[in-house]
Amino acid sequence: MPGTFDYVVVGAGSAGCVLANRLSEGGRYSVCLLEAGPADRYLWIHIPIGYGKTMFHPVYNWGFHTEPDPNMNNRRLYWPRGRTLGGSSSINGLIYVRGQKEDYDHWAALGNRGWSWNDCLPYFRRLEHNELGAGPTRGVDGPLWASTIRQPHALVDAFIAASNRLGVRTVDDFNTGDQEGVGYYQLTTRHGWRCSTAVAYLKPARHRANLHVETNALASRIRFDGTRATGVRFLQHGEMREVSARRGHVLSRDFARTLSEAKWQSIVLGSMGVLIGLFWPAALMFCLIWLATAFTTRYSSLSALVAAFITPIFLWWFGHLALAALSAVLTLLLFYAHRENIKRLQAGKESRIGEKA
Ligand SMILES: Cc1cc2nc3c(=O)[nH]c(=O)nc-3n(C[C@H](O)[C@H](O)[C@H](O)COP(=O)(O)OP(=O)(O)OC[C@H]3O[C@@H](n4cnc5c(N)ncnc54)[C@H](O)[C@@H]3O)c2cc1C
C-alpha cells in the first residue's frame, strides 16, 4: 500500500463513502479510505429485511449502549451503529426521509452557513434517483435510489383511510420539506436490494486507481504537524500501520463512537494524573486499568494486553502485594465487563479470512 495520499478519509460509512467517491472523482487527487469493519459481503446486509440479522451482529454492528438515563428510569439503551463498508447505511431501517424544512433553516439561523433547506436542496436532488420522477425537490440522476413501496398492505391502507377521515391528508412524498400527513415512506432500495452508500457511491468508484480502500483498519491516532493533520495511525490485522495525507483528513466516523472514546480517555487519563501525584504504585495500577480498557475497547494493540498483565507482576516485584492482588482482580473484572468486545475481536479475525483489503 502506498503510504502517502492527498486525502485520508476515516470511516467508510454513509458520509465516508460519499466523500471517497467525490474526492477521487476526476482522478486529480489520491484518496485513502479507512474502515474499521470488514467488507460488506454478508448477504443479510443487502436483503432489506436483513436488518433483523444485523441489528445485534457482533461483527457488523458496534452494538453501543448509552449511559443510564435518569429520564428513562435509569435504563441503558441499546445503540446500534454499522461497522462495515456503508456504515450505518448498511444496517439501517432504509427509510428515505430528509426531515423538515424548518429544522434546516433553524440550523442556518444559528450560524451554520450552507445548511438552510434551500442551500441543501441542490445536493438532495443531485444525490438521488427518485422513482417518483424529477420535480422541484426531486432528482433522478443520482446514485442513491429512493424506491416506492411496491406491496401496499391492507392494514396500512386502512390506517391511511382512517386518518383521512379525521382530516389528516395523504402525503405521497415525505421529502418536499413538509412531512405533515400520512402515507407510505420511500425506501433506499434498488430493484429490491439495499442501496447503502457503499453500493451507491463506493462500488462505482472502487476501480479508480487513485482510490485505495482499507477494511479492518481501526484508526487510533491522528498525527499533527502544528495544527495540520498529516497522518493517521491504524490497527490492522494486529499491526499498527500509518498513512500520510498531503492535503487533509476527513473524519467521518459516527459521532457515537467518538463520544465513547473521548469519555474513556478523559476519565482514565484524568484519574491517572491525580494518582501519579499521590503515590506511584497506585499510578501503576491505574495504568493497568487504562491499558486493559484500551485493549478491550479496541483502540489499542496487543502490546496493551501484555502490558496489562505485566503491571500486577511489577507491583508484586516491588513488594506491594495487596495492590498487585487488587490490580489483578481489576484486570479480570475489566476483561469480564468487556467480554462482548473481545468476542467481537475474535469474530472480526474470523471474518477477515480470505478478505481482500
Ligand atoms: C439500526 C439503525 C436504523 C436506522 N434507520 C434509519 C432510517 O430508516 N432512515 C434514516 O434516514 N436513518 C436511519 N438510521 C440513521 C442513519 O443510518 C445514520 O444517521 C447514518 O448512516 C450516519 O452516517 P455517518 O456517516 O455519520 O456514520 P456511519 O454511517 O455510522 O459511519 C461511520 C463509519 O465509521 C467507521 N468507524 C468508526 N470509528 C472508526 C475508526 N476509529 N477507524 C475507522 N473507521 C471507523 C464505522 O465502522 C462506520 O463504518 C438508522 C441507524 C441505525 C443504526
The ligand as a Gaussian input file, in Angstrom:
#p B3LYP/6-31G(d) Opt

LIG

0 1
 C      -30.326000       0.420000      13.250000
 C      -30.397000       1.775000      12.584000
 C      -31.538000       2.142000      11.875000
 C      -31.598000       3.383000      11.246000
 N      -32.668000       3.659000      10.431000
 C      -32.664000       4.784000       9.656000
 C      -33.672000       5.003000       8.679000
 O      -34.573000       4.181000       8.482000
 N      -33.604000       6.152000       7.938000
 C      -32.597000       7.067000       8.106000
 O      -32.583000       8.102000       7.409000
 N      -31.599000       6.872000       9.029000
 C      -31.611000       5.737000       9.765000
 N      -30.579000       5.496000      10.644000
 C      -29.554000       6.530000      10.810000
 C      -28.551000       6.597000       9.658000
 O      -28.249000       5.311000       9.139000
 C      -27.277000       7.271000      10.212000
 O      -27.639000       8.549000      10.709000
 C      -26.191000       7.485000       9.170000
 O      -25.925000       6.276000       8.481000
 C      -24.945000       8.018000       9.875000
 O      -23.939000       8.255000       8.928000
 P      -22.440000       8.594000       9.373000
 O      -21.634000       8.704000       8.136000
 O      -22.466000       9.744000      10.311000
 O      -21.979000       7.343000      10.270000
 P      -21.911000       5.807000       9.883000
 O      -22.691000       5.502000       8.648000
 O      -22.267000       5.032000      11.115000
 O      -20.375000       5.593000       9.507000
 C      -19.313000       5.636000      10.432000
 C      -18.250000       4.646000       9.917000
 O      -17.008000       4.917000      10.570000
 C      -16.427000       3.682000      10.941000
 N      -15.508000       3.946000      12.063000
 C      -15.826000       4.348000      13.332000
 N      -14.697000       4.517000      14.060000
 C      -13.649000       4.234000      13.229000
 C      -12.233000       4.229000      13.382000
 N      -11.646000       4.549000      14.541000
 N      -11.448000       3.870000      12.317000
 C      -12.012000       3.548000      11.128000
 N      -13.346000       3.527000      10.927000
 C      -14.157000       3.879000      11.959000
 C      -17.622000       2.803000      11.319000
 O      -17.299000       1.426000      11.321000
 C      -18.620000       3.190000      10.228000
 O      -18.475000       2.402000       9.066000
 C      -30.503000       4.288000      11.326000
 C      -29.346000       3.921000      12.033000
 C      -29.279000       2.677000      12.650000
 C      -28.012000       2.281000      13.372000

